[in-house]
Amino acid sequence: MRLERKREEELAKRQGMAGKTIIQFIWLLISFVVAYFVVKFVIDAGYISYNMIYAVGIPRSIPPIVIMIVLMFVVVVAMQFFMFVGFMMANPEGRRRTGNPSLHSRSEDPYDYGRD
């Protein structure tokens, strides 16, 4: 009885995850496209050059496309970090203080036997 309820809870938690995964994948693709144009602009404008990157100590055997991909990845990570911080500040769930005692829980107690 308890195992069945636990399995049903796990299935309910996973409900709709495929759609969220597809949306997250599309969002990351859009982020990588934006990062490509940002990195391309920064390199073309001369704010960063490949010679500056090679001067840091990166071997010249690494092609510029690999450096561009790494810079794109850094830009995407920075964008996702700022989106996460913005979500925490703007969303009520992100601003909710944790640890406040309450009579009501947001999550179901798996060991609550009173509802069977």
C-alpha positions in Angstrom: 0.0 0.0 0.0 2.7 2.4 1.0 4.9 1.5 -1.9 2.1 2.0 -4.4 1.4 5.5 -2.9 5.1 6.3 -3.1 5.2 5.2 -6.7 2.2 7.3 -7.6 3.8 10.3 -5.9 6.9 9.9 -7.9 4.9 9.6 -11.1 3.0 12.7 -10.2 6.2 14.6 -9.6 7.5 13.6 -13.1 4.3 14.6 -14.8 5.0 17.3 -17.4 8.8 17.0 -17.2 9.2 16.2 -20.9 7.7 19.6 -21.8 9.9 21.4 -19.3 12.9 19.6 -20.7 12.1 20.6 -24.3 11.6 24.2 -23.2 14.9 24.2 -21.3 16.7 22.8 -24.3 15.2 25.4 -26.6 16.2 28.1 -24.1 19.8 26.9 -24.0 19.9 26.8 -27.8 18.7 30.4 -27.9 21.3 31.3 -25.2 24.1 29.8 -27.2 23.0 31.7 -30.3 23.0 35.0 -28.4 26.3 34.0 -26.8 27.8 33.4 -30.3 26.8 36.9 -31.4 28.0 38.5 -28.2 31.4 36.8 -28.4 31.7 37.5 -32.1 31.0 41.2 -31.4 33.5 41.4 -28.6 36.2 39.8 -30.7 35.4 41.9 -33.8 35.2 45.1 -31.9 38.7 44.4 -30.4 37.8 44.2 -26.8 39.3 40.8 -26.7 41.7 39.3 -29.3 43.0 35.9 -29.8 46.5 37.2 -29.2 45.4 38.4 -25.7 43.9 34.9 -25.0 47.1 33.2 -26.2 49.2 35.6 -24.1 47.5 34.2 -20.9 49.3 30.9 -21.4 47.0 28.9 -23.7 49.0 27.1 -26.3 48.7 28.3 -29.9 47.9 24.8 -31.0 44.4 25.3 -29.8 42.4 26.7 -32.8 40.4 29.9 -32.4 37.1 28.1 -32.9 37.7 26.1 -29.7 38.4 29.3 -27.8 35.3 30.9 -29.2 33.2 27.8 -28.0 34.7 28.1 -24.6 33.9 31.8 -24.4 30.4 31.1 -25.6 30.0 28.5 -22.8 31.2 31.1 -20.3 28.7 33.7 -21.6 25.9 31.1 -21.4 26.8 30.2 -17.8 26.9 33.9 -16.9 23.5 34.5 -18.5 22.0 31.5 -16.7 23.4 32.7 -13.4 21.9 36.1 -13.8 18.6 34.6 -14.8 18.6 32.4 -11.7 19.4 35.4 -9.4 16.6 37.4 -11.1 14.2 34.5 -10.6 15.1 34.3 -7.0 14.6 38.1 -6.5 11.4 38.4 -8.6 9.5 35.2 -7.8 7.7 34.9 -4.4 9.0 31.3 -4.1 12.5 32.6 -4.3 11.9 35.3 -1.7 10.2 33.1 0.8 12.1 32.7 4.0 12.8 29.1 4.8 12.4 27.6 8.2 9.2 29.4 9.3 7.0 27.1 11.3 3.6 26.5 9.8 0.7 24.2 10.2 0.5 23.5 6.5 3.3 21.9 4.4 3.9 22.5 0.7 5.0 18.9 0.2 3.0 15.8 1.0 4.3 13.7 3.9 5.0 10.1 2.7 4.6 8.8 6.2 1.2 10.2 6.8 -1.0 7.1 7.4 -4.1 9.0 8.4 -5.5 9.4 4.9 -5.7 5.8 3.8 
